[in-house]
Amino acid sequence: MDSTTLWTYSLIAGVAVILIVACLLILIIVTARSIDKNAVSIWTVGKTIAANTVSIWLLQETNEVARQILSGAGAIVKTASSIDEKLGQVAGRLG
């Protein structure tokens, strides 16, 4: 094999390697763009889920405040009943 043939085969092999590397690089770029696009979609959905679940936390706080109001209302009912009972006694003595 002479040097020209060897040089030609080496050049062909080098071009083949460059083409394979270029194809792999293009595949990597396409995959990276796909990953980036999917990551943006996931981020958007995650923000939507977070915005929609905030109300659950607020509902828990609302339930706690409602329990406090209910216990306060129970105390008011007891006091009102006591006042009503005493007014009934006073009315009975006056009437």
HUVEN-V681984 format. One line per field, one symbol per residue. ss: DSSP state (@ for helix, = for strand, . for the rest). psi: psi as a letter, one per 20 degrees, with the letter a starting at -180 (. if undefined). A space follows every 50 residues. Layout:
BEGIN
ss = ???
psi = ???
END
This chain:
BEGIN
ss = ..@@@@@@@@@@@@@@@@@@@@@@@@@@@@@@@@@@@@@@@@@@@@@@@@ @@@@@@@@@@@@@@@@@@@@@@@@@@@@@@@@@@@@@@@@@@@@.
psi = prhggghghggggggggggghgghgghggggghgggghhggggghghggg hhihhgghhghghghhgggghhhghgggghggggghhggghhhh.
END
